[in-house]
Amino acid sequence: MLLLQDGRLLGALDLDSPAFNWFNAADQAGLKQLASVFVAETDFE
């Protein structure tokens, strides 16, 4: 998952799992929300 702010690439959130298709749609939604909070609350200057 790319971490973007105002179209600028800040980084990526990359998670590994012990099995293929380990994460589901609810996991993805929660991780997107987590990434959004991280970008909003971090000073990338």
C-alpha positions as CSV (number, residue, x, y, z in Angstrom):
1,M,0.0,0.0,0.0
2,L,1.5,3.3,-1.1
3,L,1.7,6.1,1.4
4,L,0.8,9.3,-0.5
5,Q,0.3,12.9,0.6
6,D,-0.8,15.5,-2.0
7,G,0.3,13.2,-4.8
8,R,3.7,12.8,-3.3
9,L,5.0,9.3,-2.6
10,L,6.2,9.1,1.0
11,G,6.7,5.4,1.3
12,A,4.9,2.0,1.3
13,L,3.3,-0.2,3.9
14,D,4.3,-3.8,3.1
15,L,3.0,-6.6,5.2
16,D,3.9,-10.3,5.0
17,S,1.7,-13.1,6.0
18,P,2.2,-16.7,6.8
19,A,-0.1,-17.9,4.1
20,F,-1.5,-16.8,0.7
21,N,-4.7,-14.7,1.0
22,W,-4.3,-14.4,4.7
23,F,-5.7,-10.9,4.8
24,N,-9.3,-10.2,3.9
25,A,-11.3,-7.1,2.8
26,A,-11.8,-6.0,6.4
27,D,-8.0,-6.2,7.1
28,Q,-7.4,-4.1,3.9
29,A,-9.9,-1.5,5.0
30,G,-8.4,-1.3,8.5
31,L,-4.8,-1.0,7.1
32,K,-5.9,1.7,4.7
33,Q,-7.4,3.6,7.6
34,L,-4.2,3.1,9.6
35,A,-2.0,4.3,6.7
36,S,-4.2,7.4,6.3
37,V,-3.8,8.3,10.0
38,F,-0.1,7.7,9.8
39,V,0.3,10.0,6.8
40,A,-1.9,12.7,8.4
41,E,-0.1,12.7,11.7
42,T,3.5,12.4,10.6
43,D,5.7,15.3,9.6
44,F,7.6,14.2,6.5
45,E,9.7,17.3,6.1
